[in-house]
Amino acid sequence: MNATTSSTSTPPDLVAPLLVSDIGSFHVGGRMISLTGMTPRVRVSTAGGAVHPIDPNGEVIVGQMYVQYVKLANPRSAHPLLLWHGGGMSGVNWETTPDGRPGWQMFFLRAGFDVFVSDAVERGRASWAPYPDVYAEAPYFRTAREAWEETFRFGPVASWHADPAQRHPHDGLRFPVARMEAFMNQFVPRWGGNDKLTQHAYDALIAQLDSSIVLTHSQGGNFGLNTALHAPDRIVAVISLEPSGAPDPEHCDARVLRGIPHLFLWGDYLEQHPFWVNSVPKVRRWYEALTAAGVDAQWIDLPAYGIIGNSHALMVDNNSDSIAEIVFDWMRNRKLVS
């Protein structure tokens, strides 16, 4: 069942070759700082190699974000699509699914968009900074139980087990549970106090582009929603897959977003997991502020449309292409792609 207001869109051709004009990458948002008072160390670069004295005092870059882009020879949209990942993850979420299917990067390239995939501050190829010298605390590492029972909603409380045969996913779950370990390989450490650095880097990326469509997942949602407030003249749409947070309408004026359509997309089992029971109302409050301000905002609850079994990992569930088609329809209905 189509979860958009129209079913006139033609899905992207998922087989035809792509004509690409450019593939590249860059970093954005970083700044130079000086480190002092740190203890000298020694390093061996390779087994049996020479010993190098290392002075960690001096200038380093912090707060940088990595951005990979693929630009088409003949894009069907005038606006690049920016894919922003969630907490404890990186841009690899968008590239290939854990069960080996093409991810949303390829789907939306085939749909006619130039696609920019980011590794946010502290993630993946964005690199780290020293802690506690720059980052104030040690990082968090996601456990399988947290992912399975809480954040990604693969199964109810007490359903995780290290032995795959003893794991008990939700009935009808669309996440490919046989590939859980492959998904866990994508987990990266995250720090709890870098929101300002991360927001600055995302805002810096938006400032480099004439216009953008921002598509976010989970923790990335709050950054995307705030970026639209910071640069309403440069963002033409915001698409939020299960954002874990949103701006506070008591402190942010949703009226500046008139003319920027917003889509909020939600999967299944939300009411069974306390993290999401506590998170969704805060996002709903921002959505209602948007609609009250006259913003074109749509809230799609997939189970209400008969699409059941989706986890928090909408872009890698076994119906991920169908979910991407819903997003594509929504964009095409708003004339963001031909």
C-alpha positions as CSV (number, residue, x, y, z in Angstrom):
1,M,0.0,0.0,0.0
2,N,1.3,3.4,-0.9
3,A,1.8,5.6,2.1
4,T,1.9,8.9,0.2
5,T,-0.9,11.1,-1.0
6,S,-0.4,10.0,-4.7
7,S,0.6,6.8,-6.4
8,T,1.4,8.3,-9.8
9,S,5.2,8.1,-9.5
10,T,7.2,5.5,-11.5
11,P,9.7,3.7,-9.2
12,P,13.4,4.1,-10.2
13,D,15.0,1.6,-12.6
14,L,17.0,-0.5,-10.2
15,V,18.8,-2.4,-13.0
16,A,20.0,0.1,-15.6
17,P,23.6,1.2,-15.5
18,L,24.4,4.6,-14.0
19,L,26.1,7.4,-16.0
20,V,28.3,9.1,-13.4
21,S,30.2,12.4,-14.0
22,D,32.2,12.5,-10.7
23,I,33.0,10.6,-7.6
24,G,34.9,12.1,-4.8
25,S,35.1,13.2,-1.1
26,F,36.1,16.0,1.2
27,H,36.1,17.0,4.8
28,V,34.2,19.9,6.2
29,G,33.8,21.7,9.6
30,G,37.2,21.1,11.1
31,R,39.3,23.7,12.9
32,M,42.9,23.8,14.2
33,I,43.6,23.7,17.9
34,S,46.8,23.5,19.9
35,L,47.5,20.8,22.5
36,T,49.9,21.5,25.3
37,G,51.0,19.8,28.5
38,M,50.8,16.3,27.1
39,T,53.3,13.5,27.9
40,P,55.7,12.5,25.2
41,R,55.4,8.9,24.0
42,V,57.3,6.5,21.7
43,R,55.9,4.5,18.8
44,V,57.0,1.6,16.6
45,S,55.4,2.0,13.2
46,T,55.7,-1.6,12.1
47,A,56.8,-4.9,13.7
48,G,60.6,-4.9,14.1
49,G,60.8,-1.3,12.8
50,A,62.5,1.7,14.3
51,V,61.3,3.4,17.5
52,H,60.0,6.9,16.9
53,P,59.8,9.5,19.7
54,I,56.3,11.2,19.6
55,D,55.6,14.6,21.0
56,P,51.7,14.9,21.1
57,N,51.9,18.6,21.8
58,G,51.1,20.8,18.9
59,E,48.4,21.6,16.3
60,V,45.7,19.1,15.4
61,I,42.4,19.4,13.5
62,V,39.1,18.6,15.3
63,G,35.5,18.7,14.5
64,Q,35.8,17.6,10.9
65,M,33.2,15.5,9.0
66,Y,33.8,13.3,6.0
67,V,31.6,13.6,2.9
68,Q,31.6,11.2,0.0
69,Y,29.7,12.2,-3.2
70,V,28.6,10.6,-6.4
71,K,27.3,13.0,-9.1
72,L,25.4,11.8,-12.1
73,A,26.0,12.8,-15.7
74,N,22.3,13.7,-16.1
75,P,20.6,14.1,-12.7
76,R,16.8,14.3,-12.6
77,S,16.9,16.5,-9.6
78,A,18.4,20.0,-9.3
79,H,19.1,19.3,-5.6
80,P,21.6,16.8,-4.2
81,L,20.3,14.3,-1.6
82,L,22.3,14.3,1.6
83,L,22.2,11.0,3.6
84,W,23.0,11.5,7.4
85,H,23.3,8.5,9.6
86,G,22.3,7.9,13.2
87,G,24.1,7.5,16.6
88,G,26.9,5.0,16.9
89,M,26.8,4.4,13.1
90,S,28.5,5.9,10.0
91,G,27.6,6.5,6.4
92,V,28.1,2.9,5.5
93,N,24.4,2.4,6.6
94,W,23.4,3.8,3.3
95,E,25.8,1.9,1.0
96,T,25.0,-1.8,1.2
97,T,22.5,-3.6,3.4
98,P,23.8,-6.3,5.9
99,D,22.3,-9.0,3.7
100,G,24.2,-7.7,0.6
101,R,21.6,-5.7,-1.3
102,P,22.2,-2.2,-2.7
103,G,21.5,0.4,-0.2
104,W,19.7,3.7,-0.4
105,Q,22.8,5.4,-1.9
106,M,22.4,3.3,-5.0
107,F,18.6,3.5,-4.9
108,F,18.5,7.3,-5.0
109,L,21.3,7.5,-7.5
110,R,19.2,5.4,-9.8
111,A,16.3,7.6,-9.0
112,G,18.2,10.6,-10.4
113,F,19.8,12.3,-7.5
114,D,23.4,13.3,-6.9
115,V,24.0,11.7,-3.5
116,F,26.3,12.8,-0.6
117,V,26.9,10.4,2.2
118,S,28.5,11.7,5.4
119,D,30.5,10.2,8.3
120,A,29.7,12.7,11.0
121,V,32.2,14.1,13.5
122,E,33.9,11.3,15.4
123,R,32.6,8.6,13.1
124,G,34.3,6.5,10.4
125,R,36.5,8.4,8.1
126,A,35.9,11.7,10.0
127,S,38.4,10.4,12.6
128,W,38.6,11.1,16.3
129,A,40.1,13.7,18.5
130,P,42.1,13.1,21.7
131,Y,40.2,12.6,24.9
132,P,39.9,13.9,27.5
133,D,42.0,16.6,26.0
134,V,39.4,17.5,23.3
135,Y,36.5,15.2,23.9
136,A,35.6,15.5,27.5
137,E,34.9,11.8,28.2
138,A,35.5,8.3,27.0
139,P,33.3,7.0,24.1
140,Y,30.3,4.8,24.3
141,F,30.3,1.4,22.6
142,R,27.0,-0.1,21.5
143,T,26.3,-3.7,22.7
144,A,24.4,-6.2,20.7
145,R,21.7,-6.3,23.5
146,E,21.2,-2.5,23.3
147,A,20.8,-2.6,19.6
148,W,18.6,-5.7,19.5
149,E,16.2,-4.9,22.5
150,E,16.3,-1.1,22.6
151,T,17.5,1.1,19.8
152,F,16.7,-0.9,16.7
153,R,13.7,-2.9,18.1
154,F,14.6,-6.3,16.6
155,G,13.1,-8.1,19.6
156,P,11.4,-7.5,23.0
157,V,13.2,-7.3,26.3
158,A,15.2,-10.4,27.2
159,S,15.1,-11.7,23.6
160,W,18.8,-11.2,22.8
161,H,21.2,-14.1,23.1
162,A,24.8,-14.5,21.9
163,D,23.7,-17.8,20.3
164,P,21.8,-17.0,17.2
165,A,19.5,-20.0,17.7
166,Q,18.3,-18.6,21.0
167,R,17.5,-15.1,19.7
168,H,13.8,-14.3,19.5
169,P,12.9,-11.4,17.2
170,H,9.6,-9.7,17.0
171,D,6.9,-11.6,15.1
172,G,7.0,-10.5,11.5
173,L,10.2,-8.5,11.8
174,R,11.6,-7.4,8.5
175,F,15.2,-6.9,9.6
176,P,17.3,-9.9,8.3
177,V,18.2,-11.3,11.7
178,A,20.6,-13.9,10.2
179,R,22.8,-11.0,9.3
180,M,22.9,-9.5,12.8
181,E,26.7,-9.9,13.2
182,A,27.2,-8.2,9.8
183,F,25.1,-5.3,11.0
184,M,27.1,-5.2,14.3
185,N,30.3,-4.8,12.3
186,Q,29.0,-1.3,11.4
187,F,28.8,-0.1,15.0
188,V,31.3,2.6,15.8
189,P,32.1,4.4,19.1
190,R,30.4,7.6,19.9
191,W,30.9,10.4,22.3
192,G,28.2,12.1,24.4
193,G,29.3,15.7,24.2
194,N,29.9,16.5,20.6
195,D,26.5,17.8,19.4
196,K,27.8,21.3,18.8
197,L,30.8,20.1,16.8
198,T,28.5,17.8,14.8
199,Q,25.9,20.5,14.1
200,H,28.6,22.9,13.1
201,A,29.9,20.4,10.5
202,Y,26.5,19.7,9.1
203,D,25.8,23.4,8.8
204,A,29.1,23.9,7.1
205,L,28.2,21.3,4.5
206,I,24.9,22.9,3.8
207,A,26.7,26.3,3.4
208,Q,28.8,24.8,0.6
209,L,25.9,23.7,-1.5
210,D,23.4,25.9,-3.4
211,S,20.5,23.7,-2.3
212,S,20.0,20.3,-0.6
213,I,17.5,17.7,0.3
214,V,18.4,16.3,3.8
215,L,17.5,12.7,4.6
216,T,18.4,11.6,8.1
217,H,18.1,8.6,10.3
218,S,17.7,8.5,14.1
219,Q,20.2,10.8,15.9
220,G,20.9,12.5,12.6
221,G,17.3,13.6,12.6
222,N,17.7,16.3,15.2
223,F,20.8,17.7,13.3
224,G,18.8,17.8,10.0
225,L,15.8,19.5,11.6
226,N,18.0,22.1,13.2
227,T,20.0,22.6,10.0
228,A,16.8,23.5,8.2
229,L,16.2,26.2,10.9
230,H,19.7,27.5,10.5
231,A,19.6,27.7,6.7
232,P,16.0,27.7,5.4
233,D,17.2,29.4,2.2
234,R,19.4,26.4,1.2
235,I,17.3,23.4,2.2
236,V,14.4,22.4,0.0
237,A,13.1,19.4,2.0
238,V,13.8,17.4,5.2
239,I,13.1,13.7,5.4
240,S,13.4,12.1,8.9
241,L,13.5,8.4,9.3
242,E,12.6,7.8,13.0
243,P,14.3,10.9,14.4
244,S,15.3,10.3,18.1
245,G,14.9,14.1,18.8
246,A,13.6,17.3,17.4
247,P,13.8,21.1,18.1
248,D,11.8,22.4,21.0
249,P,8.9,24.6,19.6
250,E,9.0,26.8,22.7
251,H,12.5,27.9,21.6
252,C,12.4,27.6,17.8
253,D,10.1,29.3,15.3
254,A,8.7,26.8,12.9
255,R,7.3,29.6,10.7
256,V,10.7,30.1,9.1
257,L,10.3,26.7,7.5
258,R,7.2,27.5,5.4
259,G,8.0,26.3,1.9
260,I,10.3,23.5,3.1
261,P,8.3,20.2,3.2
262,H,9.0,17.8,6.0
263,L,8.5,14.0,6.1
264,F,8.5,11.9,9.2
265,L,8.6,8.1,8.7
266,W,8.0,5.5,11.4
267,G,8.2,1.7,11.6
268,D,6.7,-0.9,13.9
269,Y,6.9,-2.0,17.6
270,L,7.5,1.6,18.8
271,E,5.1,1.2,21.8
272,Q,7.0,-1.9,23.1
273,H,10.3,-0.1,23.7
274,P,10.7,2.6,26.4
275,F,13.3,4.5,24.5
276,W,10.9,5.1,21.7
277,V,7.9,5.6,24.0
278,N,9.8,8.5,25.5
279,S,11.3,9.8,22.2
280,V,8.4,9.9,19.8
281,P,6.2,12.5,21.6
282,K,9.0,15.0,21.5
283,V,9.3,14.6,17.8
284,R,5.5,14.7,17.4
285,R,5.4,18.0,19.2
286,W,7.8,19.5,16.6
287,Y,5.7,18.0,13.8
288,E,2.5,19.5,15.2
289,A,4.3,22.9,15.5
290,L,5.3,22.6,11.8
291,T,1.7,21.9,10.7
292,A,0.4,24.7,12.9
293,A,2.9,27.1,11.3
294,G,1.6,26.2,7.8
295,V,4.6,23.9,6.9
296,D,3.9,21.0,4.5
297,A,4.6,18.2,6.9
298,Q,3.6,14.6,6.7
299,W,3.8,11.9,9.4
300,I,3.8,8.4,8.0
301,D,3.1,5.6,10.5
302,L,3.8,2.5,8.3
303,P,1.7,0.0,10.3
304,A,-1.3,2.4,9.9
305,Y,-0.9,1.8,6.2
306,G,-0.7,-1.9,6.5
307,I,3.1,-2.0,6.3
308,I,4.1,-4.0,9.3
309,G,7.3,-5.4,10.8
310,N,9.8,-2.6,10.1
311,S,12.5,-2.0,12.7
312,H,14.3,1.2,13.5
313,A,16.7,0.2,10.6
314,L,14.2,1.1,7.9
315,M,16.9,1.5,5.3
316,V,18.2,-2.0,5.7
317,D,15.0,-4.0,6.5
318,N,14.1,-6.6,3.8
319,N,11.6,-4.2,2.3
320,S,14.0,-1.2,2.2
321,D,13.4,-0.6,-1.5
322,S,9.7,-0.3,-0.9
323,I,10.3,2.2,1.9
324,A,12.6,4.1,-0.4
325,E,9.9,4.2,-3.0
326,I,7.6,5.8,-0.5
327,V,10.2,8.5,0.1
328,F,10.7,8.9,-3.7
329,D,7.0,9.3,-4.3
330,W,6.8,11.9,-1.6
331,M,9.7,13.9,-3.2
332,R,8.3,13.5,-6.7
333,N,4.8,14.7,-5.6
334,R,6.6,17.9,-4.4
335,K,8.4,18.3,-7.7
336,L,11.8,17.7,-6.2
337,V,12.7,15.2,-9.0
338,S,11.4,14.7,-12.5
